Amino acid sequence: MKTESLSSQNFSRILLIKPSALGDVVHTIPVLPKLRVRFPSARIDWLITPENAGLVRDHPDLSGIVLFNRQKFGQLGRDWTATTEPLRLLGQLREANYDLVIDLHGQMRSALITLATGAPVRVGFGRPVRRTRSTAEHHALRNIPRHGWTGAREGSWVAYSHHIPIPTLDVHAIDRYLWLIPIFGLDDSPIDSRIYLSAEIEEAAQRFLEHNALHRFVALVPGTTWETKHWHPERFAAVGRWLKTQGFGVLVLGSKRDRLPCEQIAKLCGGAIDYSGRTTAAELAALVKQAAVCVTNDSGAMHLAIALERPVVSVFGPTNPVQIGPYRRPRAVVRADLACSPCNFRRLSQCPHGHACMAQVSAAAVIERVESELSANIQHRAG
């Protein structure tokens, strides 16, 4: 079957695979409405990790979710207890009789799951392509990062019956997933990236904000999984102190692994409320949705803010904002203009320049951008 033929074929049971991470899940959400328009009566399920499920569970274009526990799946074969849950999942996927699986994760584990479904049509990205210099007009890059997404990884492309062509790497992740449009003949109207949260989660967030008198507040979200994407806690705190002088409450958010920098920021920004490590992804989204502005590193919280149409300012260093930055909001990015950035190094020990790309971003520069975003939001609401 040729790829072109998929644009006219009908499918009744569809599985979308994108289990994590938070930002990647948010980037995938715009695919859902387009699939629903093209296949109005199909069952469309999403394979996703439990920690991210709340972000998509209530989406009106989704039929159901299939929970994927990465930890248990990684222990497959080690002992019977650890093997039971993965085997149950694989059996569930087989019994669902999917006739189309779209794997946008593109790793060996997701490829094996794709094969395990037994679906006759299995779509994923092609094998990696050669990285070249960026040609994006709105953000000139001086170097060619040696690391980063270049296509399906770990040989996963061999599991697919049809491949998504990779015409360029100089494209945002959302637009990369939308390369599905010509393959399936999807609607090419403007994207819908809305996040639908349950009423219970939204009400709980509102009760928390009222209890802490956070009627007009900003969210500082310093967490990120990469060592090299962390901006200095004292500079986050300086931004928070300035915002307090403007009459805003300050709420510090993050995951459990972000507790230390969040605690430091809250301590240095007197009166700030540290709520790190106490929210699910969906609960985080409910709080971000109410913030006057979010200040982040390159992180999942940044992508949440964009999808929820909140003002956001993000500090970028080793990563490429053209490919994974705030979608269609280049003004939200603050970065030092260095010849070595982006590099996509994940660990500080890999950086030969003393982490200059983050160290040279001052609190004053971020405050200036925050002030600009707040003013623009006021003007937008007035208009």
C-alpha positions, -999 to 999 in steps of 0.1 A, spaced: 0 0 0 14 34 -10 14 63 14 -7 84 -10 -35 59 -7 -41 66 30 -56 100 21 -87 83 8 -89 53 31 -113 51 60 -102 38 95 -125 29 123 -102 21 152 -72 44 156 -44 44 182 -22 75 187 11 68 205 27 97 223 32 87 260 54 115 272 70 140 280 46 168 290 57 192 263 56 165 236 20 156 246 9 192 244 25 194 209 5 164 198 -29 176 209 -35 196 177 -35 163 158 -67 151 176 -92 176 161 -79 170 126 -82 132 130 -117 136 143 -128 157 114 -113 132 89 -127 102 108 -159 114 125 -172 80 136 -139 63 145 -127 52 179 -96 73 185 -75 63 216 -43 77 229 -15 56 245 -1 78 273 16 76 307 -6 80 338 11 112 348 1 129 315 -33 113 310 -52 141 327 -41 165 299 -61 146 273 -86 124 291 -114 150 287 -107 160 252 -140 159 232 -122 144 201 -107 115 220 -126 82 226 -104 68 253 -69 65 267 -46 35 271 -24 39 301 13 31 296 34 26 327 70 31 315 85 17 347 66 -16 346 71 -20 309 109 -15 313 109 -44 338 93 -68 313 108 -103 317 127 -96 350 102 -114 372 66 -125 370 52 -96 390 69 -71 368 58 -89 337 21 -92 344 12 -55 337 31 -52 304 16 -85 292 -19 -72 301 -13 -40 282 -1 -59 251 -31 -82 253 -54 -52 256 -39 -35 225 -42 -67 205 -78 -72 215 -87 -36 205 -83 -45 168 -68 -12 157 -67 -8 120 -44 23 122 -16 31 147 2 64 145 35 64 165 47 99 170 71 89 197 95 71 175 116 50 198 121 12 199 97 7 228 69 26 211 77 8 178 74 -26 196 40 -15 210 30 -5 175 39 -39 162 21 -56 191 -12 -41 181 -13 -61 149 -27 -31 131 -23 -34 93 -14 2 89 14 16 112 26 51 106 57 67 120 86 89 110 112 77 86 148 69 95 170 98 107 182 124 82 214 145 81 214 176 102 221 209 83 223 246 92 191 263 101 175 285 74 148 300 96 145 337 90 133 347 124 161 331 143 195 329 127 216 300 142 254 302 139 262 266 145 248 231 137 239 213 169 252 178 169 223 164 189 185 166 187 156 151 168 164 139 133 137 113 128 127 79 142 152 66 167 167 33 177 157 16 145 120 21 152 113 30 116 114 -7 106 81 -13 125 61 10 103 42 1 72 41 38 61 66 66 69 62 103 75 87 120 52 111 144 68 116 173 44 135 195 69 146 196 106 142 234 107 106 232 118 87 233 151 76 200 167 39 209 162 44 215 125 64 183 123 34 163 137 12 181 112 31 165 84 3 139 88 -21 163 70 -12 153 34 -7 117 43 -43 112 56 -60 141 37 -66 159 70 -81 194 74 -55 221 69 -74 249 87 -57 266 117 -48 243 145 -68 238 177 -44 232 206 -69 237 234 -64 216 266 -96 203 282 -94 198 319 -120 181 341 -143 203 362 -130 187 394 -94 197 386 -104 233 376 -125 237 408 -97 224 430 -73 248 414 -97 277 420 -101 267 457 -64 266 462 -59 300 447 -87 315 468 -74 299 500 -40 315 493 -54 348 482 -38 345 448 -63 366 429 -37 382 407 -5 361 405 24 350 383 38 315 381 75 309 383 83 274 369 120 268 371 120 230 365 134 211 336 149 177 331 181 189 315 209 202 337 218 227 311 184 243 308 183 255 344 183 293 349 197 306 382 172 304 411 184 338 424 175 354 391 140 337 391 137 352 426 147 386 414 120 385 387 95 374 414 105 403 438 100 428 409 65 413 402 56 416 438 63 454 436 38 455 407 11 440 429 13 403 419 13 373 441 41 348 432 34 311 429 64 287 424 55 255 406 73 224 395 76 186 399 91 167 428 125 167 413 123 205 412 118 210 449 153 223 457 154 252 432 117 260 439 124 261 476 154 284 470 133 307 448 105 310 474 130 317 502 147 344 482 114 359 471 97 366 504 60 359 504 61 336 474 42 303 477 61 272 469 37 245 456 62 224 438 59 186 438 22 187 447 5 187 413 -2 164 385 4 176 349 -33 184 347 -33 203 380 -3 222 369 -22 232 338 -52 244 358 -30 267 378 -10 280 348 -44 287 331 -51 313 358 -17 330 359 -12 365 347 21 354 332 44 324 335 82 326 337 99 294 328 130 277 313 125 257 281 101 232 297 67 215 295 52 243 316 61 268 288 41 247 263 12 245 286 11 282 289 11 286 251 -17 261 246 -37 278 274 -31 312 257 -13 327 287 15 352 285 48 335 290 85 344 291 110 316 287 148 315 291 165 295 264 201 284 263 213 251 248 181 242 229 166 255 197 135 277 200 128 273 163 121 236 168 108 234 204 102 269 216 69 287 224 48 279 192 45 310 170 55 333 199 92 341 193 89 372 215 84 349 245 120 337 242 149 354 261 183 341 252 220 352 250 232 356 214 262 332 215 279 315 187 279 282 206 242 281 212 221 260 206 242 229 213 216 205 228 241 193 254 221 179 283 248 178 310 268 207 324 300 186 321 295 186 283 297 224 281 331 239 274 319 274 279 309 275 315 271 274 307 275 309 293 242 307 273 222 307 306 247 327 328 245 357 304 207 360 306 201 386 333 171 391 355 168 426 341 164 412 305 137 388 317 119 415 337 119 437 306 103 410 286 78 401 313 67 438 315 63 438 277 41 406 278 19 420 306 14 452 288 6 434 255 -19 412 273 -37 442 289 -39 458 254 -52 426 239 -80 423 266 -89 460 262 -92 455 224 
